[in-house]
Amino acid sequence: MISEALKLQKTKKYIIQGTLFFLTFVLIYTLVDGLNMSYANMISTYGLSLVIINLILNVTMSFLSAFLMNLSTAMVELKGREGKGTKFGFFSVFFGILTYGCTSCVIAFFAVVGISFSVIALPLAGLPYKLISLVLILIGLTWVIHEIKNGKCTIKTDTLDTNAETK
């Protein structure tokens, strides 16, 4: 069934959808980077190599997230249900909001739910948190691929037995 899902990725609908997902995720990751620390400040504080690593991670995570979304859509189309692995994409975004987002947003969010503490500074402009988000996306992608490869379609045996008796 994975070959069918991969064939769908080559159709016009999925190419357009994947491109839109990719561009949206690039925009989100770049915006979060800018809110955390501007690229100019990142260069002056940590050097150009960290900015390049962040940009490569943004593109990689955006591509993988778009692919995860496209595979999830294909799975719904082929099986009629969404896979459990797609929730890891949500966990990755939620994790990013709580740890990788701008400090003032995180403090305000936790203050609303009754947790009061302050985040002083994220190490390496949030790079470790971005790597954890990448791992969450990879887990979700692996899970969805596994579900597509090894998924089972439910067949009602009542219908089969009834049809067999009438023939």
PyMOL commands that place a pseudoatom at each C-alpha (Angstrom):
pseudoatom trace, name=CA, resn=MET, resi=1, chain=A, elem=C, hetatm=0, pos=[0.000, 0.000, 0.000]
pseudoatom trace, name=CA, resn=ILE, resi=2, chain=A, elem=C, hetatm=0, pos=[2.995, 2.308, 0.455]
pseudoatom trace, name=CA, resn=SER, resi=3, chain=A, elem=C, hetatm=0, pos=[3.573, 2.257, -3.298]
pseudoatom trace, name=CA, resn=GLU, resi=4, chain=A, elem=C, hetatm=0, pos=[0.012, 3.526, -3.825]
pseudoatom trace, name=CA, resn=ALA, resi=5, chain=A, elem=C, hetatm=0, pos=[0.580, 6.313, -1.289]
pseudoatom trace, name=CA, resn=LEU, resi=6, chain=A, elem=C, hetatm=0, pos=[3.830, 7.285, -3.021]
pseudoatom trace, name=CA, resn=LYS, resi=7, chain=A, elem=C, hetatm=0, pos=[2.102, 7.257, -6.423]
pseudoatom trace, name=CA, resn=LEU, resi=8, chain=A, elem=C, hetatm=0, pos=[-0.452, 9.715, -5.055]
pseudoatom trace, name=CA, resn=GLN, resi=9, chain=A, elem=C, hetatm=0, pos=[2.399, 12.048, -4.064]
pseudoatom trace, name=CA, resn=LYS, resi=10, chain=A, elem=C, hetatm=0, pos=[3.189, 12.508, -7.772]
pseudoatom trace, name=CA, resn=THR, resi=11, chain=A, elem=C, hetatm=0, pos=[-0.312, 13.716, -8.679]
pseudoatom trace, name=CA, resn=LYS, resi=12, chain=A, elem=C, hetatm=0, pos=[-1.007, 17.398, -9.258]
pseudoatom trace, name=CA, resn=LYS, resi=13, chain=A, elem=C, hetatm=0, pos=[-3.230, 17.665, -6.162]
pseudoatom trace, name=CA, resn=TYR, resi=14, chain=A, elem=C, hetatm=0, pos=[-0.550, 16.330, -3.839]
pseudoatom trace, name=CA, resn=ILE, resi=15, chain=A, elem=C, hetatm=0, pos=[2.255, 18.361, -5.421]
pseudoatom trace, name=CA, resn=ILE, resi=16, chain=A, elem=C, hetatm=0, pos=[0.282, 21.582, -4.954]
pseudoatom trace, name=CA, resn=GLN, resi=17, chain=A, elem=C, hetatm=0, pos=[-0.793, 20.583, -1.436]
pseudoatom trace, name=CA, resn=GLY, resi=18, chain=A, elem=C, hetatm=0, pos=[2.760, 19.611, -0.471]
pseudoatom trace, name=CA, resn=THR, resi=19, chain=A, elem=C, hetatm=0, pos=[4.166, 22.855, -1.846]
pseudoatom trace, name=CA, resn=LEU, resi=20, chain=A, elem=C, hetatm=0, pos=[1.636, 24.894, 0.141]
pseudoatom trace, name=CA, resn=PHE, resi=21, chain=A, elem=C, hetatm=0, pos=[2.379, 22.915, 3.312]
pseudoatom trace, name=CA, resn=PHE, resi=22, chain=A, elem=C, hetatm=0, pos=[6.130, 23.332, 2.742]
pseudoatom trace, name=CA, resn=LEU, resi=23, chain=A, elem=C, hetatm=0, pos=[5.891, 27.100, 2.228]
pseudoatom trace, name=CA, resn=THR, resi=24, chain=A, elem=C, hetatm=0, pos=[3.638, 27.468, 5.259]
pseudoatom trace, name=CA, resn=PHE, resi=25, chain=A, elem=C, hetatm=0, pos=[6.004, 25.517, 7.482]
pseudoatom trace, name=CA, resn=VAL, resi=26, chain=A, elem=C, hetatm=0, pos=[9.044, 27.468, 6.206]
pseudoatom trace, name=CA, resn=LEU, resi=27, chain=A, elem=C, hetatm=0, pos=[7.216, 30.688, 7.045]
pseudoatom trace, name=CA, resn=ILE, resi=28, chain=A, elem=C, hetatm=0, pos=[6.272, 29.450, 10.528]
pseudoatom trace, name=CA, resn=TYR, resi=29, chain=A, elem=C, hetatm=0, pos=[9.780, 28.199, 11.376]
pseudoatom trace, name=CA, resn=THR, resi=30, chain=A, elem=C, hetatm=0, pos=[11.412, 31.367, 10.053]
pseudoatom trace, name=CA, resn=LEU, resi=31, chain=A, elem=C, hetatm=0, pos=[8.950, 33.521, 11.984]
pseudoatom trace, name=CA, resn=VAL, resi=32, chain=A, elem=C, hetatm=0, pos=[9.613, 31.588, 15.196]
pseudoatom trace, name=CA, resn=ASP, resi=33, chain=A, elem=C, hetatm=0, pos=[13.365, 31.988, 14.615]
pseudoatom trace, name=CA, resn=GLY, resi=34, chain=A, elem=C, hetatm=0, pos=[12.899, 35.730, 14.184]
pseudoatom trace, name=CA, resn=LEU, resi=35, chain=A, elem=C, hetatm=0, pos=[10.787, 36.025, 17.324]
pseudoatom trace, name=CA, resn=ASN, resi=36, chain=A, elem=C, hetatm=0, pos=[13.325, 34.060, 19.329]
pseudoatom trace, name=CA, resn=MET, resi=37, chain=A, elem=C, hetatm=0, pos=[16.415, 35.875, 18.042]
pseudoatom trace, name=CA, resn=SER, resi=38, chain=A, elem=C, hetatm=0, pos=[16.951, 37.686, 14.772]
pseudoatom trace, name=CA, resn=TYR, resi=39, chain=A, elem=C, hetatm=0, pos=[19.403, 36.144, 12.336]
pseudoatom trace, name=CA, resn=ALA, resi=40, chain=A, elem=C, hetatm=0, pos=[21.639, 39.232, 12.630]
pseudoatom trace, name=CA, resn=ASN, resi=41, chain=A, elem=C, hetatm=0, pos=[21.804, 38.826, 16.431]
pseudoatom trace, name=CA, resn=MET, resi=42, chain=A, elem=C, hetatm=0, pos=[22.345, 35.098, 16.009]
pseudoatom trace, name=CA, resn=ILE, resi=43, chain=A, elem=C, hetatm=0, pos=[25.336, 35.760, 13.725]
pseudoatom trace, name=CA, resn=SER, resi=44, chain=A, elem=C, hetatm=0, pos=[26.878, 38.260, 16.127]
pseudoatom trace, name=CA, resn=THR, resi=45, chain=A, elem=C, hetatm=0, pos=[26.296, 36.039, 19.171]
pseudoatom trace, name=CA, resn=TYR, resi=46, chain=A, elem=C, hetatm=0, pos=[26.920, 32.521, 17.840]
pseudoatom trace, name=CA, resn=GLY, resi=47, chain=A, elem=C, hetatm=0, pos=[28.377, 32.944, 14.358]
pseudoatom trace, name=CA, resn=LEU, resi=48, chain=A, elem=C, hetatm=0, pos=[27.203, 32.325, 10.814]
pseudoatom trace, name=CA, resn=SER, resi=49, chain=A, elem=C, hetatm=0, pos=[27.376, 28.548, 11.129]
pseudoatom trace, name=CA, resn=LEU, resi=50, chain=A, elem=C, hetatm=0, pos=[24.478, 28.459, 13.617]
pseudoatom trace, name=CA, resn=VAL, resi=51, chain=A, elem=C, hetatm=0, pos=[22.315, 30.526, 11.253]
pseudoatom trace, name=CA, resn=ILE, resi=52, chain=A, elem=C, hetatm=0, pos=[23.119, 28.169, 8.383]
pseudoatom trace, name=CA, resn=ILE, resi=53, chain=A, elem=C, hetatm=0, pos=[22.298, 25.143, 10.586]
pseudoatom trace, name=CA, resn=ASN, resi=54, chain=A, elem=C, hetatm=0, pos=[18.989, 26.773, 11.589]
pseudoatom trace, name=CA, resn=LEU, resi=55, chain=A, elem=C, hetatm=0, pos=[18.077, 27.512, 7.975]
pseudoatom trace, name=CA, resn=ILE, resi=56, chain=A, elem=C, hetatm=0, pos=[18.927, 23.959, 6.880]
pseudoatom trace, name=CA, resn=LEU, resi=57, chain=A, elem=C, hetatm=0, pos=[16.841, 22.601, 9.774]
pseudoatom trace, name=CA, resn=ASN, resi=58, chain=A, elem=C, hetatm=0, pos=[13.953, 24.906, 8.816]
pseudoatom trace, name=CA, resn=VAL, resi=59, chain=A, elem=C, hetatm=0, pos=[13.938, 23.591, 5.263]
pseudoatom trace, name=CA, resn=THR, resi=60, chain=A, elem=C, hetatm=0, pos=[14.375, 19.968, 6.377]
pseudoatom trace, name=CA, resn=MET, resi=61, chain=A, elem=C, hetatm=0, pos=[11.638, 20.154, 9.005]
pseudoatom trace, name=CA, resn=SER, resi=62, chain=A, elem=C, hetatm=0, pos=[9.325, 21.943, 6.574]
pseudoatom trace, name=CA, resn=PHE, resi=63, chain=A, elem=C, hetatm=0, pos=[9.856, 19.297, 3.907]
pseudoatom trace, name=CA, resn=LEU, resi=64, chain=A, elem=C, hetatm=0, pos=[9.363, 16.418, 6.347]
pseudoatom trace, name=CA, resn=SER, resi=65, chain=A, elem=C, hetatm=0, pos=[6.277, 18.033, 7.877]
pseudoatom trace, name=CA, resn=ALA, resi=66, chain=A, elem=C, hetatm=0, pos=[4.774, 18.608, 4.424]
pseudoatom trace, name=CA, resn=PHE, resi=67, chain=A, elem=C, hetatm=0, pos=[5.554, 15.004, 3.470]
pseudoatom trace, name=CA, resn=LEU, resi=68, chain=A, elem=C, hetatm=0, pos=[3.967, 13.797, 6.728]
pseudoatom trace, name=CA, resn=MET, resi=69, chain=A, elem=C, hetatm=0, pos=[0.830, 15.818, 5.974]
pseudoatom trace, name=CA, resn=ASN, resi=70, chain=A, elem=C, hetatm=0, pos=[0.694, 14.480, 2.400]
pseudoatom trace, name=CA, resn=LEU, resi=71, chain=A, elem=C, hetatm=0, pos=[1.156, 10.876, 3.546]
pseudoatom trace, name=CA, resn=SER, resi=72, chain=A, elem=C, hetatm=0, pos=[-1.573, 11.360, 6.140]
pseudoatom trace, name=CA, resn=THR, resi=73, chain=A, elem=C, hetatm=0, pos=[-3.896, 12.680, 3.450]
pseudoatom trace, name=CA, resn=ALA, resi=74, chain=A, elem=C, hetatm=0, pos=[-3.041, 9.739, 1.207]
pseudoatom trace, name=CA, resn=MET, resi=75, chain=A, elem=C, hetatm=0, pos=[-3.697, 7.337, 4.068]
pseudoatom trace, name=CA, resn=VAL, resi=76, chain=A, elem=C, hetatm=0, pos=[-7.132, 8.843, 4.627]
pseudoatom trace, name=CA, resn=GLU, resi=77, chain=A, elem=C, hetatm=0, pos=[-7.823, 8.562, 0.913]
pseudoatom trace, name=CA, resn=LEU, resi=78, chain=A, elem=C, hetatm=0, pos=[-6.625, 4.949, 0.698]
pseudoatom trace, name=CA, resn=LYS, resi=79, chain=A, elem=C, hetatm=0, pos=[-7.864, 3.579, 4.024]
pseudoatom trace, name=CA, resn=GLY, resi=80, chain=A, elem=C, hetatm=0, pos=[-10.615, 5.946, 5.006]
pseudoatom trace, name=CA, resn=ARG, resi=81, chain=A, elem=C, hetatm=0, pos=[-8.999, 6.840, 8.349]
pseudoatom trace, name=CA, resn=GLU, resi=82, chain=A, elem=C, hetatm=0, pos=[-6.176, 8.952, 9.711]
pseudoatom trace, name=CA, resn=GLY, resi=83, chain=A, elem=C, hetatm=0, pos=[-3.082, 7.352, 11.185]
pseudoatom trace, name=CA, resn=LYS, resi=84, chain=A, elem=C, hetatm=0, pos=[-1.996, 7.644, 14.799]
pseudoatom trace, name=CA, resn=GLY, resi=85, chain=A, elem=C, hetatm=0, pos=[1.461, 8.866, 13.807]
pseudoatom trace, name=CA, resn=THR, resi=86, chain=A, elem=C, hetatm=0, pos=[0.096, 12.170, 12.534]
pseudoatom trace, name=CA, resn=LYS, resi=87, chain=A, elem=C, hetatm=0, pos=[-0.324, 13.258, 16.143]
pseudoatom trace, name=CA, resn=PHE, resi=88, chain=A, elem=C, hetatm=0, pos=[3.461, 13.538, 16.447]
pseudoatom trace, name=CA, resn=GLY, resi=89, chain=A, elem=C, hetatm=0, pos=[3.330, 16.513, 14.103]
pseudoatom trace, name=CA, resn=PHE, resi=90, chain=A, elem=C, hetatm=0, pos=[0.954, 18.145, 16.580]
pseudoatom trace, name=CA, resn=PHE, resi=91, chain=A, elem=C, hetatm=0, pos=[3.262, 17.255, 19.481]
pseudoatom trace, name=CA, resn=SER, resi=92, chain=A, elem=C, hetatm=0, pos=[6.161, 18.802, 17.597]
pseudoatom trace, name=CA, resn=VAL, resi=93, chain=A, elem=C, hetatm=0, pos=[4.267, 22.050, 17.036]
pseudoatom trace, name=CA, resn=PHE, resi=94, chain=A, elem=C, hetatm=0, pos=[3.000, 22.087, 20.636]
pseudoatom trace, name=CA, resn=PHE, resi=95, chain=A, elem=C, hetatm=0, pos=[6.520, 21.395, 21.908]
pseudoatom trace, name=CA, resn=GLY, resi=96, chain=A, elem=C, hetatm=0, pos=[7.792, 24.247, 19.742]
pseudoatom trace, name=CA, resn=ILE, resi=97, chain=A, elem=C, hetatm=0, pos=[5.222, 26.631, 21.159]
pseudoatom trace, name=CA, resn=LEU, resi=98, chain=A, elem=C, hetatm=0, pos=[6.128, 25.732, 24.720]
pseudoatom trace, name=CA, resn=THR, resi=99, chain=A, elem=C, hetatm=0, pos=[9.902, 25.647, 24.435]
pseudoatom trace, name=CA, resn=TYR, resi=100, chain=A, elem=C, hetatm=0, pos=[11.098, 27.148, 21.196]
pseudoatom trace, name=CA, resn=GLY, resi=101, chain=A, elem=C, hetatm=0, pos=[8.687, 30.063, 20.964]
pseudoatom trace, name=CA, resn=CYS, resi=102, chain=A, elem=C, hetatm=0, pos=[9.470, 33.545, 22.139]
pseudoatom trace, name=CA, resn=THR, resi=103, chain=A, elem=C, hetatm=0, pos=[10.061, 33.746, 25.872]
pseudoatom trace, name=CA, resn=SER, resi=104, chain=A, elem=C, hetatm=0, pos=[7.270, 36.240, 26.519]
pseudoatom trace, name=CA, resn=CYS, resi=105, chain=A, elem=C, hetatm=0, pos=[4.722, 33.952, 24.797]
pseudoatom trace, name=CA, resn=VAL, resi=106, chain=A, elem=C, hetatm=0, pos=[5.781, 30.924, 26.826]
pseudoatom trace, name=CA, resn=ILE, resi=107, chain=A, elem=C, hetatm=0, pos=[5.681, 32.839, 30.112]
pseudoatom trace, name=CA, resn=ALA, resi=108, chain=A, elem=C, hetatm=0, pos=[2.256, 34.297, 29.264]
pseudoatom trace, name=CA, resn=PHE, resi=109, chain=A, elem=C, hetatm=0, pos=[0.910, 30.849, 28.286]
pseudoatom trace, name=CA, resn=PHE, resi=110, chain=A, elem=C, hetatm=0, pos=[2.067, 29.196, 31.509]
pseudoatom trace, name=CA, resn=ALA, resi=111, chain=A, elem=C, hetatm=0, pos=[0.830, 32.146, 33.581]
pseudoatom trace, name=CA, resn=VAL, resi=112, chain=A, elem=C, hetatm=0, pos=[-2.644, 31.674, 32.071]
pseudoatom trace, name=CA, resn=VAL, resi=113, chain=A, elem=C, hetatm=0, pos=[-2.733, 28.023, 33.122]
pseudoatom trace, name=CA, resn=GLY, resi=114, chain=A, elem=C, hetatm=0, pos=[-1.391, 28.836, 36.588]
pseudoatom trace, name=CA, resn=ILE, resi=115, chain=A, elem=C, hetatm=0, pos=[2.266, 27.916, 36.239]
pseudoatom trace, name=CA, resn=SER, resi=116, chain=A, elem=C, hetatm=0, pos=[4.548, 30.807, 37.031]
pseudoatom trace, name=CA, resn=PHE, resi=117, chain=A, elem=C, hetatm=0, pos=[8.237, 30.576, 36.253]
pseudoatom trace, name=CA, resn=SER, resi=118, chain=A, elem=C, hetatm=0, pos=[10.459, 32.378, 33.823]
pseudoatom trace, name=CA, resn=VAL, resi=119, chain=A, elem=C, hetatm=0, pos=[12.545, 31.162, 30.959]
pseudoatom trace, name=CA, resn=ILE, resi=120, chain=A, elem=C, hetatm=0, pos=[15.834, 33.046, 31.104]
pseudoatom trace, name=CA, resn=ALA, resi=121, chain=A, elem=C, hetatm=0, pos=[17.377, 32.131, 27.774]
pseudoatom trace, name=CA, resn=LEU, resi=122, chain=A, elem=C, hetatm=0, pos=[17.300, 29.291, 25.335]
pseudoatom trace, name=CA, resn=PRO, resi=123, chain=A, elem=C, hetatm=0, pos=[20.729, 27.774, 24.623]
pseudoatom trace, name=CA, resn=LEU, resi=124, chain=A, elem=C, hetatm=0, pos=[22.147, 28.244, 21.124]
pseudoatom trace, name=CA, resn=ALA, resi=125, chain=A, elem=C, hetatm=0, pos=[19.106, 30.292, 20.045]
pseudoatom trace, name=CA, resn=GLY, resi=126, chain=A, elem=C, hetatm=0, pos=[16.798, 27.298, 20.617]
pseudoatom trace, name=CA, resn=LEU, resi=127, chain=A, elem=C, hetatm=0, pos=[18.756, 24.793, 18.517]
pseudoatom trace, name=CA, resn=PRO, resi=128, chain=A, elem=C, hetatm=0, pos=[18.378, 21.840, 20.957]
pseudoatom trace, name=CA, resn=TYR, resi=129, chain=A, elem=C, hetatm=0, pos=[14.619, 22.349, 21.029]
pseudoatom trace, name=CA, resn=LYS, resi=130, chain=A, elem=C, hetatm=0, pos=[14.502, 22.486, 17.254]
pseudoatom trace, name=CA, resn=LEU, resi=131, chain=A, elem=C, hetatm=0, pos=[16.410, 19.187, 17.098]
pseudoatom trace, name=CA, resn=ILE, resi=132, chain=A, elem=C, hetatm=0, pos=[13.894, 17.595, 19.489]
pseudoatom trace, name=CA, resn=SER, resi=133, chain=A, elem=C, hetatm=0, pos=[11.080, 18.853, 17.243]
pseudoatom trace, name=CA, resn=LEU, resi=134, chain=A, elem=C, hetatm=0, pos=[12.853, 17.281, 14.267]
pseudoatom trace, name=CA, resn=VAL, resi=135, chain=A, elem=C, hetatm=0, pos=[13.013, 13.955, 16.112]
pseudoatom trace, name=CA, resn=LEU, resi=136, chain=A, elem=C, hetatm=0, pos=[9.270, 14.179, 16.874]
pseudoatom trace, name=CA, resn=ILE, resi=137, chain=A, elem=C, hetatm=0, pos=[8.525, 14.792, 13.192]
pseudoatom trace, name=CA, resn=LEU, resi=138, chain=A, elem=C, hetatm=0, pos=[10.726, 11.823, 12.209]
pseudoatom trace, name=CA, resn=ILE, resi=139, chain=A, elem=C, hetatm=0, pos=[8.928, 9.583, 14.725]
pseudoatom trace, name=CA, resn=GLY, resi=140, chain=A, elem=C, hetatm=0, pos=[5.576, 10.661, 13.306]
pseudoatom trace, name=CA, resn=LEU, resi=141, chain=A, elem=C, hetatm=0, pos=[6.742, 10.081, 9.742]
pseudoatom trace, name=CA, resn=THR, resi=142, chain=A, elem=C, hetatm=0, pos=[8.112, 6.631, 10.612]
pseudoatom trace, name=CA, resn=TRP, resi=143, chain=A, elem=C, hetatm=0, pos=[4.877, 5.747, 12.383]
pseudoatom trace, name=CA, resn=VAL, resi=144, chain=A, elem=C, hetatm=0, pos=[2.677, 6.829, 9.455]
pseudoatom trace, name=CA, resn=ILE, resi=145, chain=A, elem=C, hetatm=0, pos=[4.827, 4.914, 6.966]
pseudoatom trace, name=CA, resn=HIS, resi=146, chain=A, elem=C, hetatm=0, pos=[4.595, 1.847, 9.217]
pseudoatom trace, name=CA, resn=GLU, resi=147, chain=A, elem=C, hetatm=0, pos=[0.803, 2.215, 9.425]
pseudoatom trace, name=CA, resn=ILE, resi=148, chain=A, elem=C, hetatm=0, pos=[0.529, 2.512, 5.651]
pseudoatom trace, name=CA, resn=LYS, resi=149, chain=A, elem=C, hetatm=0, pos=[2.768, -0.527, 5.071]
pseudoatom trace, name=CA, resn=ASN, resi=150, chain=A, elem=C, hetatm=0, pos=[1.270, -2.748, 7.755]
pseudoatom trace, name=CA, resn=GLY, resi=151, chain=A, elem=C, hetatm=0, pos=[-2.230, -1.372, 8.077]
pseudoatom trace, name=CA, resn=LYS, resi=152, chain=A, elem=C, hetatm=0, pos=[-5.180, -3.632, 7.834]
pseudoatom trace, name=CA, resn=CYS, resi=153, chain=A, elem=C, hetatm=0, pos=[-8.527, -2.870, 6.293]
pseudoatom trace, name=CA, resn=THR, resi=154, chain=A, elem=C, hetatm=0, pos=[-11.517, -4.011, 8.281]
pseudoatom trace, name=CA, resn=ILE, resi=155, chain=A, elem=C, hetatm=0, pos=[-13.842, -6.300, 6.363]
pseudoatom trace, name=CA, resn=LYS, resi=156, chain=A, elem=C, hetatm=0, pos=[-17.208, -7.235, 7.809]
pseudoatom trace, name=CA, resn=THR, resi=157, chain=A, elem=C, hetatm=0, pos=[-17.461, -11.010, 7.821]
pseudoatom trace, name=CA, resn=ASP, resi=158, chain=A, elem=C, hetatm=0, pos=[-21.290, -10.866, 8.054]
pseudoatom trace, name=CA, resn=THR, resi=159, chain=A, elem=C, hetatm=0, pos=[-21.482, -9.397, 4.562]
pseudoatom trace, name=CA, resn=LEU, resi=160, chain=A, elem=C, hetatm=0, pos=[-19.053, -11.947, 3.125]
pseudoatom trace, name=CA, resn=ASP, resi=161, chain=A, elem=C, hetatm=0, pos=[-20.897, -14.888, 4.694]
pseudoatom trace, name=CA, resn=THR, resi=162, chain=A, elem=C, hetatm=0, pos=[-24.269, -13.630, 3.445]
pseudoatom trace, name=CA, resn=ASN, resi=163, chain=A, elem=C, hetatm=0, pos=[-22.928, -13.128, -0.072]
pseudoatom trace, name=CA, resn=ALA, resi=164, chain=A, elem=C, hetatm=0, pos=[-21.357, -16.588, -0.069]
pseudoatom trace, name=CA, resn=GLU, resi=165, chain=A, elem=C, hetatm=0, pos=[-24.630, -18.217, 0.907]
pseudoatom trace, name=CA, resn=THR, resi=166, chain=A, elem=C, hetatm=0, pos=[-26.610, -16.470, -1.851]
pseudoatom trace, name=CA, resn=LYS, resi=167, chain=A, elem=C, hetatm=0, pos=[-24.258, -17.598, -4.621]
for i in range(1, 167): cmd.bond("trace and resi %d" % i, "trace and resi %d" % (i + 1))
show_as sticks, trace
zoom trace
